[in-house]
Amino acid sequence: MAGDGLPLAVTMGDPAGVGPGISWKAYDAFRNRKRSFYVIADPRVLEAARPARMDPHELIVIASPDEAPAAFRRGLPVAPITSAVPKAGEPDPATATAILDSIRLAVLHVQAGRAAAVVTNPIAKALLYRAGFKHPGHTEFLAELAAKDAPAPRPVMLLVGSGLRVALATIHKPLSAVPGAISTDLIVEVCRILNAALKRDFGVTEPRIGLCGINPHAGEDGEIGREEIEIVNPAAARLRREGIKITDARPGDTIFHEARNGAYDGVLAMYHDQGLIPVKTLDMWGGVNVTLGLPFIRTSPDHGVAYDAALTGKGKAESLIAALDLADSMAIARARA
């Protein structure tokens, strides 16, 4: 099947961050797997980031993604773009165009059926903002790229790690703005996307979804907030009428323990830190960020550019390896579905 044979498209990320270095380390761990990957980057960036104490691997410049599987057996394939080559740990605004070009090309390759998934290395949004980037993050930028001539899809952030799958109803919003941003319709839409992804990409036949409340103790029957009564639980009731297995609002301080013990296949958190803190606490270096709601698969390490680690060459590749593994399994599941 196509999902089994196509390579994964890996973006360069910020060339001053850990992305180029951990791409080498991921290749060292991944080179004997059935699935191949290639990095869209300036070859000079990858050469500069080559870890000193690693088995020497060849850097192989490829003309198209189709060449990646054969090249992968001999070395790390790179689809070349042109970038400034900053010093490790010293971000350079001159790299912003190449960072975005790498993401655009990865999406184009997947849309053209030449790659199985997009795996993004970390970017620093502050650097991109200075170059005119107008999106809150990767997630929203990918949704725009996915849209082509159609309306942009609803991107949903899903964190996967340590036995948890946690989706977010809101992403990069101030905490003070969260209650006003959450509506019954939003929860219904996001849960439909999560439910479909659990079936298609994770092979869960009848997903069970745990729904977080917004307030402590899920509002304590309205004593410390009415959002659960007026917004969250009506969404759950509507979803159950559609046949989706979902709880009413559950307290955020217990729902993740319940999920790890097998009560749910996925959890919907209401805001960024509510969902990310448990995943990152349990699995800081092995967590994966997945974007649901797109017409293609996208995964990413669940950490930032880590300029300090790039400077010392001590970037950890576990999360990138986990992102590659998850993209591989999602591609197979999606092809079979």
C-alpha positions, 0 to 999 in steps of 0.5 A: 500500500502507498501508506507503507512505502512512501517516505516521511517529509521532515522539515528543517525547523530553525537551523540554529536550534536542535532540529538539524542535529536531532535529525541525524540522531533520528536517522541513526535510530531509524535507518533499519526501519521499513519506513524512510524519511528525508529532510527538507533543508540546506545541506550545509545546515545539516553538515554543520549540525552533524553530531561529532560522536556518531557513526559517520553517515553520508548526506545524500542530496535527492532530486525528488522524494521518490529517491528517498527510500533507496537513498535512505539505506546509504545515508540521510536523504536531503531535499535541498533548499537554500538557507543562511547557515547560522551558528548553533544556538544563535538564531538568525532572522535571515533563515525565516524564509527557508524555515517556512519554505521547508514547511511549504514543500513538505506539505506540497510533497504530501499533497502530491502523493509523494510523501506519507506524512509531514514531520516538523522540526521545532521553530521559534515563532518569535523569530518568524514574527520578525519576518512577517509570519502572521500565524500563532504557530505551526498548527494554524500555518499548516491549516492555511497550507492545507486549504488551497482554494477551499476554506481552511480546515479546523486544526486540532492539536493532539498531544500523544505520550505516556499512554495519553492522547489529549486534544485541545479545544483552544490552543494559544489563547490567554487564560482570561480569553478561554471561557469566552472562546469555548462554545457548545458548537466548538466542543462538538466540532472538535470532538467529531474531529477527535473521534474520527481521527481515533478511528482512522489514524489510531485504529480505535473501533469505538472511541471513548472520549473523556471531556474536561471541565473548564472550572475546578471540580468541573464547576461543582454543580454550578457552585464554582462556575456554570460553563459546564452546565451551560456549554460543556455538558450540552455539547456532550449530550449532542455528541451522544445523540450522534453515537459518540461515546463521551462523558460529561465534564470531568474534573481536570485533576482526575481525568488524566489519571482515569485515561491512563488507567484505560477509561478513555481512548482520548481526552479533550482538554479545554485549554493549552496548559490543562492538556499539555502539563500532564503529557509533558510531566509524564513524558517530557522527551517522548511526547508527540504533537499531532495536528488533527483535522488536516487532509494529511498527517502531521506530527512533531516533537513536543518541545521547542528549538532548545538553542542551548542544547543545539549549542552544546550538541546535546539535543535529545532525539527521543521526541522526534523519533517518537514523532516519526514512529507515530507518523509511520503508524498513522500512515499505515492505519490511514492507508488501510482505512 
